[in-house]
Amino acid sequence: MEPNQQEKQFGYSSGRYSNTGAGPTMQFVDIGHKDYVALIDPDTAFWSLLKKDKIADALDGSSALMQEFHKKRDSFVQEINNLRFGLKPSAVYFNPTERCNLNCSYCYIPDDMRRSGVQMTEDQLISALSILKEFFNKTLPEGRLPQIIFHGSEPMLARDAVFAGIKKFKDDFLFGVQTNGTLLDEESISFLTSEGIGIGLSLDGHEAAIANSTRKNWNGEGFFGKVTSVLEKLKGYPNYNLICTVTMQNMANLSNIVDFMHELEVPIGMLNPVRCTRQGAREIKPMDNELWPYYSAALDRTHDLYKKTGRKLVIANFANVLVSVVAPSARRLMCDISPCGGGRCFFAVGAKGDLFPCSEFVGVPGFNGGNLFNGDIAQILETDAFKTVTGRKVENIQPCSSCAVRHFCGSPCPAEAFEINGAMNHPGAFCELYEEQVRYALRLIADGKENDYLWDGWDDNVSTSVEITSL
């Protein structure tokens, strides 16, 4: 930000030059492209791609690029600050039950809760939604509907209560259900699709031997066939996605999993690196450098299939990284930003009505902020349990504080960092994987391919701030 007149008068730098005084810190980044490198201002997430033979001209204060950048840097600062600190909660991950019929090897919910935990009655769930409706009526602009994602453990164990809540409040919330899919029968699928409810499913492989190695019930039985049959029934329904949790067991098959998703006409997929909040997940975490070749090959495969068939399979978690580069405010997921969305853009409600910054903190001592049945939500959001998460910033984390891509990644996940390291001010579990995704994203932009990896309409209401085609 430019120094004010008093600062200039008493010896402060004017900020005219990059990398000295009060000027911006512009960092060159090797993106692995034969022709281009990236130039990034880490503080604002401003970037430009430069031909390698133009590097010497890039920081010339008289260049069109730098002149335009200096004119608009204050607005870039304001935009990134609004994104990081100016948003209010507009979504809730609602866990109507602590129980689950599966015992996935990487689950972040403690075993005892999933085996025999509490479950909301229909009256309790309706009461909780009424309280949330009242809260959002006070905090969100008129006409904007908050989101409720019924989450888990497994929300379909409380199906009757969940469906009653959807029926009663269908005009007050945008609803979604994240489910393992094993309890979705014809009646459930018919209800959810007729109401236009977002459906998230989970499956970790393209064949039973791989998928069932991590996702199985308490008796060790897998459900690949059942979930595949649900996916068959959802063909043509636009409002669903399929999450594949990436582990050591399936990383070598990611391209096959992409083929599997595309063949089933899955519109949105996710290849989510396993969250390492609990020991079971840490035991099957792949090394970043071993995972990336398989991961990038899977992303390449989505593009090959799109060019061959004309039908996209958007990998949403990578698309979010890509869109954080091309248009930061257009991102849809708020994990890859600092502070993350937990407690800031969304919060979680447990089956007892307890509030957590995120579902990843359910079962983690010290992150229960209070109870919505006997407390004030606005006050709960200001408790230490929430502030510890919303106050986590990349500026206070090493090596993130000096990383050029820190605002494209956000050093996720705070629950992961806390559980692994015992403190918030550490990186998450996949630092190098995010680094590689950003470099991959910049290569796509250099080659003009970014739209092929993003959901249709991603750039609605997005404007270009600086457009310089040459130095």
C-alpha positions as a printed NumPy array, in Angstrom:
array([[  0.   ,   0.   ,   0.   ],
       [  1.329,   3.442,  -0.887],
       [  2.776,   5.494,   2.017],
       [  0.695,   8.533,   2.99 ],
       [  1.972,  12.1  ,   2.716],
       [  3.276,  12.24 ,   6.307],
       [  5.218,   9.043,   5.825],
       [  6.772,  10.384,   2.63 ],
       [  7.671,  13.659,   4.337],
       [  9.503,  11.97 ,   7.198],
       [ 11.671,   9.644,   5.204],
       [  9.531,   6.619,   4.341],
       [ 10.076,   4.92 ,   0.995],
       [  7.598,   5.966,  -1.672],
       [  7.111,   2.357,  -2.683],
       [  7.954,   3.011,  -6.33 ],
       [ 10.405,   0.145,  -6.672],
       [  9.81 ,  -3.553,  -6.292],
       [ 11.707,  -5.515,  -3.623],
       [ 13.137,  -2.463,  -1.83 ],
       [ 11.78 ,  -0.021,   0.724],
       [  7.994,   0.064,   0.873],
       [  7.646,  -1.376,  -2.618],
       [  5.932,  -4.678,  -3.322],
       [  7.859,  -7.919,  -3.009],
       [  7.719,  -9.391,  -6.492],
       [  8.86 , -13.009,  -6.717],
       [  9.757, -15.008,  -9.8  ],
       [  8.446, -18.582,  -9.776],
       [  9.603, -21.408, -12.005],
       [  6.375, -23.057, -13.187],
       [  8.03 , -25.84 , -15.163],
       [  7.064, -24.342, -18.534],
       [  9.436, -24.233, -21.489],
       [  8.633, -20.589, -22.355],
       [  7.164, -18.881, -19.281],
       [  7.888, -18.052, -15.664],
       [  5.491, -16.45 , -13.207],
       [  5.923, -13.118, -11.466],
       [  3.887, -12.937,  -8.253],
       [  3.224, -10.347,  -5.564],
       [  2.541, -12.739,  -2.659],
       [  0.81 , -10.102,  -0.52 ],
       [ -1.963,  -9.459,  -3.05 ],
       [ -1.933, -12.699,  -5.09 ],
       [ -1.327, -10.591,  -8.212],
       [  0.579, -12.523, -10.861],
       [  1.755, -12.305, -14.419],
       [  3.261, -14.832, -16.808],
       [  6.443, -13.659, -18.481],
       [  8.374, -14.965, -21.443],
       [ 11.741, -16.087, -20.135],
       [ 13.564, -13.653, -22.398],
       [ 11.567, -10.767, -20.868],
       [ 12.548, -11.355, -17.245],
       [ 15.038,  -8.479, -17.272],
       [ 12.267,  -6.069, -18.309],
       [  9.694,  -7.238, -15.813],
       [ 10.641,  -5.07 , -12.842],
       [ 11.349,  -1.949, -14.878],
       [  9.217,   0.66 , -13.175],
       [  8.409,   2.245, -16.515],
       [  6.973,  -0.936, -18.047],
       [  3.249,  -1.02 , -18.761],
       [  2.881,  -4.015, -16.443],
       [  4.436,  -2.352, -13.421],
       [  2.717,   0.972, -14.018],
       [ -0.688,  -0.707, -14.142],
       [  0.146,  -2.837, -11.143],
       [  1.15 ,   0.167,  -9.017],
       [ -2.029,   2.016, -10.004],
       [ -4.221,  -0.827,  -8.856],
       [ -2.251,  -2.42 ,  -6.046],
       [ -4.387,  -0.834,  -3.323],
       [ -7.5  ,  -2.377,  -4.86 ],
       [ -5.747,  -5.759,  -5.001],
       [ -4.889,  -5.442,  -1.311],
       [ -8.494,  -4.613,  -0.504],
       [ -9.813,  -7.527,  -2.567],
       [ -7.603, -10.137,  -0.935],
       [ -8.26 ,  -8.709,   2.536],
       [-12.021,  -8.791,   1.967],
       [-11.75 , -12.402,   0.874],
       [ -9.629, -13.322,   3.882],
       [-11.236, -11.263,   6.617],
       [-14.477,  -9.715,   5.36 ],
       [-16.748, -12.713,   4.797],
       [-19.464, -13.859,   7.191],
       [-20.699, -17.41 ,   7.793],
       [-23.248, -18.469,   5.202],
       [-23.097, -22.263,   5.457],
       [-23.358, -24.962,   8.102],
       [-22.067, -28.521,   8.109],
       [-24.879, -30.109,  10.079],
       [-24.121, -33.48 ,  11.701],
       [-27.493, -34.926,  12.772],
       [-25.841, -38.056,  14.152],
       [-22.489, -39.083,  15.573],
       [-22.978, -42.632,  14.345],
       [-21.83 , -44.28 ,  11.149],
       [-22.511, -47.681,   9.624],
       [-18.997, -47.675,   8.104],
       [-15.566, -47.746,   9.698],
       [-13.384, -46.063,   7.079],
       [ -9.718, -46.348,   7.969],
       [ -9.042, -42.598,   7.732],
       [-12.187, -41.177,   9.381],
       [-11.648, -38.077,  11.543],
       [-14.564, -38.878,  13.887],
       [-13.498, -40.903,  16.991],
       [-14.46 , -44.574,  16.963],
       [-16.64 , -44.465,  20.072],
       [-18.757, -41.654,  18.639],
       [-19.271, -43.512,  15.358],
       [-20.146, -46.772,  17.128],
       [-22.604, -45.564,  19.738],
       [-22.836, -41.789,  19.677],
       [-25.953, -39.652,  20.045],
       [-28.436, -38.899,  17.287],
       [-30.873, -36.019,  16.933],
       [-34.577, -36.635,  17.052],
       [-36.774, -35.026,  14.42 ],
       [-37.933, -32.404,  16.92 ],
       [-34.351, -31.542,  17.859],
       [-33.306, -31.221,  14.24 ],
       [-36.294, -28.999,  13.418],
       [-35.517, -26.852,  16.464],
       [-31.872, -26.524,  15.447],
       [-32.81 , -25.452,  11.905],
       [-35.24 , -22.886,  13.342],
       [-32.432, -21.375,  15.434],
       [-30.11 , -21.31 ,  12.44 ],
       [-32.777, -19.692,  10.284],
       [-33.239, -16.93 ,  12.838],
       [-29.466, -16.381,  13.035],
       [-28.984, -16.118,   9.274],
       [-32.007, -13.843,   8.893],
       [-30.054, -11.34 ,  10.977],
       [-26.654, -11.763,   9.331],
       [-27.169, -12.377,   5.604],
       [-28.534,  -9.946,   3.013],
       [-32.199, -10.294,   2.172],
       [-32.76 , -12.858,  -0.557],
       [-29.547, -14.792,   0.044],
       [-30.195, -18.31 ,   1.267],
       [-27.683, -19.961,   3.606],
       [-26.515, -23.495,   2.922],
       [-27.068, -26.514,   5.133],
       [-25.   , -29.587,   4.301],
       [-26.082, -32.657,   6.238],
       [-22.768, -34.219,   7.017],
       [-21.293, -36.986,   9.045],
       [-20.593, -39.442,  10.384],
       [-23.519, -40.776,   8.226],
       [-26.552, -38.443,   8.029],
       [-28.776, -41.047,   6.359],
       [-28.901, -42.907,   9.67 ],
       [-31.144, -39.995,  10.686],
       [-32.948, -40.015,   7.349],
       [-36.492, -39.365,   8.586],
       [-35.386, -36.361,  10.637],
       [-33.22 , -35.013,   7.801],
       [-35.98 , -35.332,   5.219],
       [-38.502, -33.724,   7.589],
       [-36.117, -30.783,   7.999],
       [-35.685, -30.413,   4.252],
       [-39.44 , -30.431,   3.697],
       [-40.123, -27.868,   6.397],
       [-37.326, -25.446,   5.519],
       [-36.919, -25.935,   1.765],
       [-37.664, -22.257,   1.154],
       [-35.213, -21.08 ,   3.821],
       [-32.001, -22.978,   3.046],
       [-30.087, -24.5  ,   0.181],
       [-29.678, -28.12 ,   1.248],
       [-27.058, -30.722,   0.508],
       [-26.313, -34.202,   1.819],
       [-22.846, -35.744,   2.101],
       [-23.317, -39.483,   2.419],
       [-21.449, -42.749,   2.01 ],
       [-24.34 , -43.817,  -0.226],
       [-24.883, -47.222,   1.343],
       [-28.313, -46.287,   2.729],
       [-29.65 , -44.52 ,  -0.359],
       [-32.573, -46.564,  -1.627],
       [-34.927, -45.735,  -4.512],
       [-37.212, -43.718,  -2.245],
       [-34.348, -41.638,  -0.841],
       [-32.868, -40.954,  -4.256],
       [-36.281, -39.969,  -5.615],
       [-36.884, -37.559,  -2.748],
       [-33.458, -35.896,  -2.919],
       [-33.451, -35.487,  -6.692],
       [-37.052, -34.246,  -6.853],
       [-36.175, -31.559,  -4.304],
       [-32.991, -30.601,  -6.167],
       [-30.818, -31.442,  -3.156],
       [-27.053, -31.505,  -3.636],
       [-25.7  , -35.017,  -3.115],
       [-22.111, -35.823,  -2.246],
       [-20.964, -39.442,  -2.417],
       [-17.691, -41.132,  -1.526],
       [-15.856, -43.918,  -3.313],
       [-12.11 , -44.532,  -3.258],
       [-11.531, -46.716,  -6.287],
       [-12.61 , -47.868,  -9.72 ],
       [-12.833, -51.479,  -8.624],
       [-13.919, -53.266,  -5.47 ],
       [-10.489, -54.41 ,  -4.284],
       [ -9.204, -50.83 ,  -4.15 ],
       [-12.369, -49.017,  -3.046],
       [-13.14 , -51.493,  -0.276],
       [ -9.63 , -51.409,   1.183],
       [-10.354, -48.115,   2.97 ],
       [-14.154, -47.848,   2.981],
       [-15.812, -50.766,   4.793],
       [-18.206, -51.466,   7.627],
       [-17.408, -52.588,  11.154],
       [-17.278, -56.197,   9.966],
       [-14.76 , -55.393,   7.242],
       [-17.255, -55.557,   4.356],
       [-16.96 , -53.085,   1.47 ],
       [-19.725, -51.418,  -0.532],
       [-18.245, -50.706,  -3.954],
       [-21.143, -52.372,  -5.764],
       [-23.81 , -50.546,  -3.766],
       [-22.307, -47.089,  -4.314],
       [-21.744, -47.8  ,  -8.005],
       [-25.431, -48.695,  -8.373],
       [-26.37 , -45.359,  -6.767],
       [-24.101, -43.557,  -9.231],
       [-25.837, -45.359, -12.095],
       [-29.2  , -44.125, -10.809],
       [-27.914, -40.547, -10.566],
       [-26.822, -40.349, -14.21 ],
       [-28.213, -37.161, -15.7  ],
       [-28.788, -35.494, -12.321],
       [-26.654, -32.343, -12.39 ],
       [-26.409, -31.649,  -8.669],
       [-24.118, -34.328,  -7.283],
       [-20.425, -35.054,  -6.873],
       [-18.147, -37.96 ,  -6.059],
       [-15.268, -37.703,  -3.606],
       [-12.277, -39.987,  -3.857],
       [-10.02 , -39.768,  -0.817],
       [ -6.454, -40.213,  -2.06 ],
       [ -4.239, -42.55 ,  -0.04 ],
       [ -1.258, -44.832,  -0.55 ],
       [ -3.705, -47.592,  -1.482],
       [ -5.234, -45.889,  -4.518],
       [ -2.8  , -43.189,  -5.693],
       [ -1.355, -45.332,  -8.496],
       [ -4.884, -45.766,  -9.902],
       [ -6.005, -42.143, -10.02 ],
       [ -6.141, -42.058, -13.819],
       [ -8.251, -45.231, -13.788],
       [-10.518, -43.626, -11.203],
       [-10.918, -40.603, -13.482],
       [-11.909, -42.951, -16.333],
       [-14.399, -44.635, -13.999],
       [-15.973, -41.326, -12.962],
       [-16.18 , -40.09 , -16.542],
       [-17.773, -43.3  , -17.789],
       [-20.458, -42.971, -15.101],
       [-21.011, -39.349, -16.224],
       [-20.104, -37.91 , -12.839],
       [-20.262, -34.12 , -13.354],
       [-18.016, -33.118, -10.454],
       [-15.32 , -35.251,  -8.899],
       [-12.854, -34.629,  -6.127],
       [ -9.462, -36.197,  -5.585],
       [ -9.031, -35.173,  -1.965],
       [ -5.695, -35.956,  -0.3  ],
       [ -6.473, -37.802,   2.915],
       [ -6.956, -35.486,   5.906],
       [ -4.378, -36.515,   8.48 ],
       [ -6.229, -35.502,  11.631],
       [ -6.137, -39.032,  13.08 ],
       [ -3.532, -41.779,  13.208],
       [ -5.412, -44.096,  10.844],
       [ -5.192, -41.472,   8.115],
       [ -1.539, -40.716,   8.776],
       [ -0.651, -44.385,   8.326],
       [ -1.909, -44.343,   4.713],
       [ -0.784, -40.836,   3.72 ],
       [  1.287, -40.856,   0.523],
       [  4.454, -38.808,   0.233],
       [  3.86 , -35.66 ,  -1.819],
       [  6.653, -36.358,  -4.288],
       [  5.39 , -39.895,  -4.842],
       [  1.765, -38.797,  -5.213],
       [  2.214, -35.869,  -7.608],
       [  3.11 , -37.836, -10.783],
       [ -0.065, -39.902, -10.389],
       [ -2.118, -36.852,  -9.432],
       [ -0.97 , -34.741, -12.38 ],
       [ -1.51 , -37.674, -14.747],
       [ -5.104, -37.904, -13.503],
       [ -5.625, -34.196, -14.16 ],
       [ -4.137, -34.644, -17.637],
       [ -6.543, -37.534, -18.169],
       [ -9.588, -35.364, -17.44 ],
       [ -8.443, -33.059, -20.232],
       [ -7.863, -35.928, -22.666],
       [-11.375, -37.213, -22.007],
       [-12.887, -33.751, -22.428],
       [-11.185, -33.274, -25.795],
       [-12.239, -36.764, -26.886],
       [-15.882, -36.648, -25.775],
       [-16.761, -32.978, -25.265],
       [-17.907, -33.762, -21.721],
       [-16.091, -32.329, -18.725],
       [-15.25 , -34.047, -15.487],
       [-14.295, -31.164, -13.225],
       [-11.989, -32.122, -10.356],
       [-13.375, -29.586,  -7.934],
       [-10.572, -29.385,  -5.395],
       [ -7.978, -28.737,  -8.121],
       [-10.381, -26.402,  -9.945],
       [-10.577, -24.386,  -6.737],
       [ -6.787, -23.986,  -6.711],
       [ -6.858, -23.004, -10.387],
       [ -9.628, -20.459,  -9.929],
       [ -7.855, -19.014,  -6.886],
       [ -5.155, -17.982,  -9.371],
       [ -7.309, -16.684, -12.215],
       [-10.025, -15.085, -10.056],
       [ -9.522, -15.405,  -6.272],
       [-12.997, -14.212,  -5.32 ],
       [-14.653, -16.799,  -7.588],
       [-13.416, -19.78 ,  -5.574],
       [-16.106, -22.088,  -4.212],
       [-14.247, -24.015,  -1.535],
       [-12.819, -22.16 ,   1.421],
       [-10.251, -24.636,   2.677],
       [ -7.483, -23.323,   0.409],
       [ -7.296, -19.796,   1.798],
       [ -5.823, -18.247,   4.926],
       [ -7.568, -18.029,   7.297],
       [ -9.565, -21.023,   6.064],
       [-13.349, -20.947,   5.966],
       [-13.752, -22.78 ,   9.271],
       [-15.581, -20.535,  11.736],
       [-15.395, -17.708,   9.221],
       [-17.437, -18.719,   6.158],
       [-19.044, -21.778,   7.69 ],
       [-19.261, -23.686,  10.958],
       [-20.33 , -27.151,  12.048],
       [-23.185, -28.293,  14.264],
       [-22.79 , -31.575,  16.123],
       [-25.542, -34.042,  17.003],
       [-25.862, -32.545,  20.51 ],
       [-26.13 , -29.014,  19.107],
       [-22.499, -28.196,  19.859],
       [-20.777, -25.753,  17.498],
       [-17.321, -26.302,  16.002],
       [-15.343, -24.218,  13.484],
       [-15.43 , -27.189,  11.086],
       [-16.488, -30.829,  11.109],
       [-12.799, -31.777,  11.206],
       [-12.784, -30.493,  14.813],
       [-15.662, -32.68 ,  15.988],
       [-14.123, -34.836,  18.691],
       [-11.032, -32.64 ,  19.105],
       [-10.934, -31.267,  22.69 ],
       [-10.877, -27.497,  22.986],
       [-12.732, -26.64 ,  19.776],
       [-16.306, -26.868,  21.019],
       [-17.41 , -23.231,  21.2  ],
       [-20.795, -23.783,  22.828],
       [-24.252, -25.123,  22.128],
       [-26.854, -23.557,  19.852],
       [-29.729, -24.853,  22.006],
       [-28.628, -22.856,  25.053],
       [-26.177, -20.296,  23.696],
       [-25.995, -17.36 ,  21.311],
       [-24.448, -18.288,  17.945],
       [-22.904, -14.864,  17.42 ],
       [-21.172, -15.07 ,  20.801],
       [-20.039, -18.647,  20.176],
       [-18.346, -17.518,  16.966],
       [-16.235, -15.145,  19.083],
       [-15.   , -17.773,  21.557],
       [-11.396, -18.923,  21.752],
       [-12.413, -22.241,  20.189],
       [-13.297, -20.345,  17.007],
       [-10.781, -17.503,  17.201],
       [ -7.91 , -19.957,  17.375],
       [ -8.931, -21.168,  13.915],
       [-10.035, -17.897,  12.339],
       [ -6.839, -16.243,  13.585],
       [ -4.546, -18.744,  11.848],
       [ -2.719, -16.875,   9.057],
       [ -0.013, -17.911,   6.613],
       [  2.008, -14.87 ,   7.694],
       [  2.648, -16.665,  10.994],
       [  3.577, -20.054,   9.52 ],
       [  6.91 , -21.239,   8.184],
       [  7.73 , -21.698,   5.333],
       [  4.395, -20.186,   4.242],
       [  5.24 , -16.624,   5.282],
       [  7.874, -16.358,   2.544],
       [  6.087, -18.514,  -0.054],
       [  5.028, -16.791,  -3.265],
       [  1.892, -18.935,  -3.643],
       [  0.664, -18.655,  -0.047],
       [ -2.664, -17.063,  -1.012],
       [ -3.396, -19.725,  -3.635],
       [ -2.923, -22.501,  -1.077],
       [ -3.622, -21.12 ,   2.392],
       [ -1.616, -23.828,   4.164],
       [ -4.544, -26.149,   4.86 ],
       [ -5.78 , -27.646,   7.13 ],
       [ -5.746, -26.148,  10.654],
       [ -7.265, -29.271,  12.225],
       [ -4.638, -31.342,  10.462],
       [ -1.803, -29.029,  11.519],
       [ -3.043, -29.01 ,  15.118],
       [ -3.454, -32.76 ,  15.377],
       [ -0.103, -33.531,  13.74 ],
       [  1.986, -30.82 ,  15.397],
       [ -0.01 , -29.802,  18.468],
       [ -0.256, -26.181,  17.314],
       [ -1.877, -24.124,  14.585],
       [  1.158, -22.308,  13.247],
       [  2.436, -25.191,  11.173],
       [  1.734, -26.245,   7.586],
       [ -0.79 , -28.939,   6.814],
       [  0.153, -32.363,   5.533],
       [  0.479, -31.698,   1.775],
       [  2.577, -28.552,   1.337],
       [  4.468, -29.775,  -1.729],
       [  1.342, -31.17 ,  -3.372],
       [ -0.299, -27.735,  -3.231],
       [  2.877, -26.125,  -4.513],
       [  2.824, -28.465,  -7.51 ],
       [ -0.883, -27.823,  -8.148],
       [ -0.299, -24.071,  -8.353],
       [  2.609, -24.544, -10.757],
       [  0.437, -26.897, -12.855],
       [ -2.369, -24.314, -12.839],
       [ -0.016, -21.591, -14.074],
       [  1.189, -23.882, -16.867],
       [ -2.417, -24.406, -17.957],
       [ -2.942, -20.655, -18.06 ],
       [  0.251, -20.203, -20.074],
       [ -1.079, -22.705, -22.606],
       [ -4.606, -21.24 , -22.636],
       [ -6.221, -24.405, -21.249],
       [ -7.599, -23.193, -17.926],
       [-11.269, -23.124, -19.02 ],
       [-11.099, -26.823, -19.863],
       [-10.553, -27.641, -16.172],
       [-13.162, -25.298, -14.672],
       [-16.909, -25.577, -14.237],
       [-19.038, -23.823, -16.832],
       [-19.944, -20.285, -15.778],
       [-17.005, -19.93 , -13.386],
       [-16.29 , -16.463, -14.767],
       [-19.818, -15.067, -14.451],
       [-19.559, -11.656, -12.771],
       [-15.747, -11.822, -12.91 ],
       [-13.896,  -8.834, -14.325],
       [-10.322,  -8.361, -15.533],
       [ -8.322,  -5.916, -13.403],
       [ -5.136,  -5.681, -15.471],
       [ -4.736,  -6.868, -19.055],
       [ -1.234,  -6.454, -20.486],
       [ -0.292,  -8.683, -23.399],
       [  3.328,  -7.583, -23.701],
       [  5.976,  -5.542, -21.934]])
